[in-house]
Amino acid sequence: MAPATPELPPIDPEEAGLRVTGPADHAAGLTAVRVSMAKALRQMGPVKAARNLLSVNQTDGFDCMSCAWPDPQGHRHTAEFCENGAKAVSWEGVRDTAGPEFFAAHSLSDLAGRTGHWLEKQGRLTHPMVRRAGRDHYEPISWDDAFALIGSHLRGLASPDEAVFYTSGRASNEAAFLYQLLARAYGTNNLPDCSNMCHESTSVGLARTIGVGKGSISLEDLHRADLIVVSGQNPGTNHPRMLTALEIAKRNGARILAINPLPEAGLLRFDNPQKPRGLAGHGTGLADKLLRIRSNGDLALWQAIGQLLLSAGAIDRDFVDTYTIGFEAWSAHLRELDREAVLRATGLPWAEIEEAAAMLASSERIVHCWAMGITQHHNAVATIQEFVNVALLQGMIGKPGAGLCPVRGHSNVQGDRTMGIWEKPPAIFLDRLRDEFGFEPPRRHGHDATDAVRALRDGRASVFVGLGGNFVAAMPDTEVTAAALRGAGLTVQISTKLNRSHVDAGRTALILPTLGRTERDRTGGVEQRITVEDSMSEVHASRGRSAPAGPLLRSEIDIVCGIAAATLGAAFDIPWSAFARDYDLIRERIGRVVPGAAGYAEKIRSRGGFTMPHGPRDSRTFPTPEGKAVFTVSPLEVLTVPPGRLVLQTLRSHDQFNTTIYGLDDRYRGIKSGRRVVFISAEDLAELGFADGDHVDLISEWADGVSRRAERFRLVEYPTPKGCVAAYYPETNPLIPLDSQAAESGTPTSKWVVVRLVRC
Ligand code: SF4
């Protein structure tokens, strides 16, 4: 065993003093309250903290800008937020600001040497800023000049398809609807969004099988289920209020089957801080069974479970005969299933698979939840369709307490797609847009997120507009993406805080500071509300309560209308300035254009909002070409890696939301003051000749022969399946090749990256 390498200076000085204490066995608890309050008071001060935390997720308050977990329809807790919701509210409500004096003091060359965490910590953006070609500093610019600059760049392009209009999942429904209207009136469908990187595999897999690319349950269904399957998801960190729903379901007698390579604290026990027992550390046990599956073993697992259910006769024959097609081909495929291949793919003993199948066979109402651990694999669509196969077999769609629940990671990512933010828009949406606004929208499909990078890289696009988000940090192949953005003629970032995408900016670059969810929006001189849609198709209003971080901030809607007016002028019969003054006018148009949103403006006035229709959930009607739910047959694959190589999955720490790093701790995995760590099993350490605490570089290998490197990670011995390692993104996004994508959906394969470790 080679001697442990000496402690190397960390890449981020803030990471000096990294400590490792081992995984936690429970989530939340008193510590969650302490951490939430400490961050809120430090960043917002007592008055603003109280106002914001007592308004978040309340019916007349604002919607949490973090994940897309639904709010309870009935009673809301006084504190209707989780620890990570409190972090998100505090991060946006921070009193620090980054204005003209900040940009005068920090050149882009200086900012390029800073970490993402440091950039965001500088505070709220308060002034429109421009970086003119050849300059190394951002300078103030007026709103009108900024809009005019964008308009002249867009009108100067040879084709509208040389522009890209990117959306992050924080954009409201109204802003998203106007943004797609702007892009399509301008002449392009280049409308990539963050769901291209996360649940695109879900949208494709579900649309093909049940006809709707969205989950089919309500929160009430989860409470009433008698079995909840949680696959490839870490709810304790990424959707923490889900733990409250799991606790309610457990109290109602439900069992939980969790499937995850890692023993995540939020799958083991929930110490609900809203309950004395939880505060006392005697919370609710969650998973009754945790399958510690090998990365990418889920397709094999669900084919095996399907086979076992078939042979056990656990079939809802009436449902299968009435509502589905393709059952015979699927069951024939499963009769030939290679058990050895299943064992190799899953890394699980057959007995454990049988136990899981028995849990399904003995259940009446099953909800299947999943997230990125499923969607970011090259065969993700096939795996999701296998979930659907098993749900169809048991008739678990369109009945109370049962259904499919892809859990969205960003607060309004589902709403944005519903509003038309999609590079592959359905014809019905474009027809209704034409009929409503009197112009013929483009029909050619546009660029998704990875195609947008290729177009910018290859000079086929030169203007990038970002409605929120941090594109450079969120995308794979960081250096390729950053260079593509730097090569653009113009980049425009509509943002609340400074991030990597403002530093890897176009030759000419604009930063347009926008209002956050916590802030009052008095655009047009009246109190405005926006609307969002959560993971369970609940649409509701959101109204900020705090004073804006600066007098020059504008709402996303106002900014989109400003860009549209400066680019399109009066070319179309679209009342941009009226829309900016009265958001109800936008909602009336949404009601006439968006399928399923009829009466939108009226419906949103009802307390708690309304639920978008969903044929399979509401009436077992399946809007597939066949008019039925479809069983699909997918070949079973067992992915292997060459000797001495490992499979990396990228993931979030508990102090992180997407690419936003709130802090350097990961309490549930026992990491303090550090992020450049690799979680690896004791077996792999021994086999590869490393020890806990050694420092390595990670090198990924891909068909293009390019060696992608991420430097100086500390190895942390951790309970992860042999051959499978894990590390945080965005630090490991440089390792993921742009071309490594899920089949059919194009989602980056961030959960399956073949790497080798090199001592450093
Ligand atoms: S569960 Fe998600 S939406 Fe709810 S408060 Fe927490 S982070 Fe926000």
Residues whose N, C-alpha, C, O or C-beta is under 5 A from the ligand:
A	BS01	SF4	C64 S66 C67 A68 W69 E80 F81 C82 N84 G85 H239 P240 R241
